[in-house]
Structure formats: C-alpha cells, structure tokens
C-alpha cells in the first residue's frame, strides 16, 4: 500500500508540473489544434442535435467529440484504424467514445470482481483491486480495436472478391465497345451490394468534382485501406488511353486476384485441418491417460 500511495502521489506531482510548465508543441500539434478549433463549431451543432435523443447518446457524443479533439491536438492520426472504421461505415467520434466509456467501466469492474472473490474468501490483499481496475480498464479500452479490426478484415475479403468480379465486368464492357468511364460505371451498377455501392458513389463523385475515375478509385482504396484499388488506379492511369492495353491489364489483374484468393482459401483450409489434427491428438492423449490412470494407481499403491 505505501508503494501504491507513493506512485499515485508521484504521478500527481508529475501531472501538476507538466500542467504548470507545458512543453513546446510541435508544428503538427499546432496545426491539429487549429483544425480542432475549426471543427468545434460543427461538432457542437451535431452534439446539440443529439441532445433530444436521450441523455446517454448526448453524453456519448460529447465524450467522443472531446476525445477526437484531443487526438487532433496531439497529432494522432490512427490511419489504419480510421480505414477500418471507413470500411465498416462507423463514426470516429462514436468509436472513441465507446473506448473511453468501456475503459471507465473496466475501472469499476475490476474492484467489483475482487469484492465478489473476497466474499468467497479467496483474496485479502488491498493492492489487488487497484491492479484489477487498471488491468480491466486497459483491456476494455482496447476491446473495440480488436472487434473493429476483425470485422474490417472480413469486409475487406468480401471487397476483394467483388473487385475481382468487377474487373471482369469492366473488361467485358470494354470488349463490347464502351469507353473506360462508361465501362467502370456500368460494371458498378450491376449489383446493389455495399461494395458496388461504395465504388459507384466514388465514381459518381468523380464526375461531379471533375476528377478522373481512376483517381477516385485510388482515393477510395486509400480511404478503405485496400491496396488492390490503389494498384488498379495506378495501372489505369498508365494505360487509360489504350483500350486494348486496358482490357489486358484488367483481365490479368482479375486473374491474379482470383489466384491469390484461391491461395488464401487453401491456406485457411490447411490451418483448419492442422487445428483439427491437434484437437484429435489431444483427445487421443486424454483417452490414453484415462486408460492408463487406474493401472498406474494400482502399481504405485503396491
């Protein structure tokens, strides 16, 4: 307990010194602070609109806004995490608010778990609740990251499958005599899935803003963290004026993506077969222990 009290006191003194004598901010932090101050007005209006939906939603929006502003001031971009959220179509502010609220819940869950265990008579040290609170706070704080990365990886696999079929459709449209912009849009209008909708929206925005459609696909790949769209944008920018080269490039790229997907499927199947083999070996070992245990007890008793 003296060690914990001393550590908390030292942390408080350190925070007080840092507050009274702040360090010089970098240029990135200053620019991020200006951006945060600009976005404060729009975020405040959005927080006001959410106040009528309930106290919890308004509190969550306010917490997310403040944490997002803190991230901007510190210059923490979190590009990979933002790309995962963009794939899942989730808000950055809501995600940060969920992390903070779960961390606070972990602070109370650790001592509560210790109280339950202490009533059963399994623990008596007063330092254990502090460590449990910190442990569960950190664990709950990073749980949304794990969930987002897992779900985003699954949706990216679906997106890569759709991109392979999309390239085949674009190649067939080009073979039918259409131009590259018309072929890209026509292939995206075949289905109403979420992947085709994202591609179709990106191409429609490119028409409005005057940006080339392959640049729009590259921007979409940058936003979603999909390297295939970036490579597609670069290849189309190189051969956009030659229809035959475009068809050959798209056909070869689609074939490469199919081979890669097939290799990934075979690799995952091999991993699952290996895990099943390990499970079978463990079952066999348990069965052998079950058979040998009575005879071994008799031998040792003799």
Helices and strands as residue ranges (DSSP letters): H 2-20, H 27-50, G 51-53, H 55-74, H 79-88, H 92-119, H 128-175, H 180-188, H 194-209, H 213-224, H 227-239, H 243-301
